[in-house]
Amino acid sequence: MDVDRSLTAPMVLLAVRLVQPGRLADIVEGLARLVGEQFDYVKAKKVVAARLDALREGDFICLYSGQRYMLRPKGREVVEVTGIKLQIDHRRMFLLKETRRANSAVRSGARDGSL
């Protein structure tokens, strides 16, 4: 898979939407889930970092707490216009449920209703 061609700016925006607020490693992992194929993590991380810098200059995303990326209103518009907002919401719910299942084993005995 050609990392440069497959990781376009809209794909990076979708990954940011999926994991926001997220660090660079979280965004690359989100892209791996979106694309569904294995790719060179080191090369993908470099390409995504370059795309994130370009998106920051274009005012599509911003830094939150200096390390985490979040969408700005202009970036949210792009994600919504792509027509897959509903699919992203479904994906987020799936990831939330997956995280809850993983954390329930960690809690082991907590009955306070958290998570």
C-alpha positions as CSV (number, residue, x, y, z in Angstrom):
1,M,0.0,0.0,0.0
2,D,1.3,3.4,-0.9
3,V,1.2,5.4,2.3
4,D,1.6,8.9,0.6
5,R,-1.5,8.4,-1.7
6,S,-3.8,6.7,0.8
7,L,-3.4,9.0,3.7
8,T,-5.0,12.1,2.2
9,A,-5.9,15.2,4.2
10,P,-9.6,14.2,4.4
11,M,-8.6,10.7,5.7
12,V,-6.5,12.4,8.4
13,L,-9.4,14.6,9.3
14,L,-11.6,11.6,9.7
15,A,-9.1,9.9,11.9
16,V,-8.8,13.0,14.1
17,R,-12.6,13.1,14.3
18,L,-12.6,9.4,15.3
19,V,-10.1,9.8,18.2
20,Q,-10.2,13.4,19.1
21,P,-8.6,14.7,21.2
22,G,-5.8,12.5,20.2
23,R,-2.0,12.5,19.9
24,L,-0.2,11.6,16.7
25,A,0.1,7.9,17.6
26,D,-3.7,7.8,18.3
27,I,-4.4,9.3,14.9
28,V,-2.2,6.8,13.1
29,E,-3.9,4.0,15.0
30,G,-7.3,5.5,14.0
31,L,-6.2,5.6,10.4
32,A,-5.2,1.9,10.6
33,R,-8.7,1.1,11.8
34,L,-10.3,3.2,9.0
35,V,-8.1,1.9,6.2
36,G,-8.3,-1.7,7.5
37,E,-4.9,-2.6,6.0
38,Q,-1.4,-3.0,7.4
39,F,1.0,-0.2,6.5
40,D,4.5,0.9,7.5
41,Y,3.9,2.6,10.9
42,V,7.0,4.7,10.8
43,K,6.4,6.0,7.3
44,A,2.7,6.6,8.0
45,K,3.6,8.5,11.2
46,K,5.8,10.9,9.1
47,V,3.2,11.4,6.4
48,V,0.4,12.0,9.0
49,A,2.6,14.5,10.9
50,A,3.2,16.4,7.6
51,R,-0.6,16.3,6.9
52,L,-1.4,17.5,10.4
53,D,1.0,20.5,10.0
54,A,-0.7,21.4,6.7
55,L,-4.1,21.1,8.3
56,R,-3.1,23.3,11.2
57,E,-1.9,26.0,8.9
58,G,-5.2,25.8,7.0
59,D,-7.1,26.2,10.3
60,F,-8.8,22.8,10.0
61,I,-7.4,21.5,13.3
62,C,-5.8,22.9,16.5
63,L,-3.7,21.7,19.3
64,Y,-5.3,21.0,22.6
65,S,-3.0,21.0,25.7
66,G,-0.1,21.4,23.3
67,Q,0.0,17.7,22.3
68,R,-3.5,16.6,21.3
69,Y,-5.2,17.4,18.0
70,M,-8.8,18.5,17.7
71,L,-11.0,19.6,14.9
72,R,-11.9,23.3,14.5
73,P,-15.3,24.3,13.0
74,K,-13.8,24.4,9.5
75,G,-12.5,20.8,9.9
76,R,-15.9,19.6,11.2
77,E,-17.6,21.0,8.1
78,V,-15.3,19.0,5.9
79,V,-16.0,15.8,7.8
80,E,-19.7,16.4,7.7
81,V,-19.7,17.3,4.0
82,T,-18.1,14.0,3.2
83,G,-21.4,12.3,4.0
84,I,-20.0,9.7,6.4
85,K,-20.6,11.5,9.7
86,L,-23.0,8.8,10.7
87,Q,-20.5,6.0,10.0
88,I,-17.9,7.8,12.1
89,D,-20.4,8.0,15.0
90,H,-21.1,4.3,14.7
91,R,-17.3,3.6,14.7
92,R,-16.9,5.7,17.8
93,M,-19.6,3.8,19.6
94,F,-18.0,0.5,18.6
95,L,-14.7,1.7,20.0
96,L,-16.4,2.9,23.2
97,K,-18.0,-0.4,23.7
98,E,-14.7,-2.2,23.0
99,T,-12.9,0.0,25.6
100,R,-15.7,-0.6,28.1
101,R,-15.3,-4.4,27.7
102,A,-11.5,-4.1,28.1
103,N,-11.8,-1.9,31.2
104,S,-14.4,-4.1,32.8
105,A,-11.8,-6.8,33.2
106,V,-9.4,-4.3,34.8
107,R,-12.0,-3.1,37.3
108,S,-12.7,-6.6,38.5
109,G,-15.0,-6.1,41.4
110,A,-15.9,-2.4,41.3
111,R,-19.6,-2.1,41.8
112,D,-19.9,1.7,41.7
113,G,-21.4,1.7,38.2
114,S,-18.6,3.6,36.6
115,L,-18.0,2.9,32.9
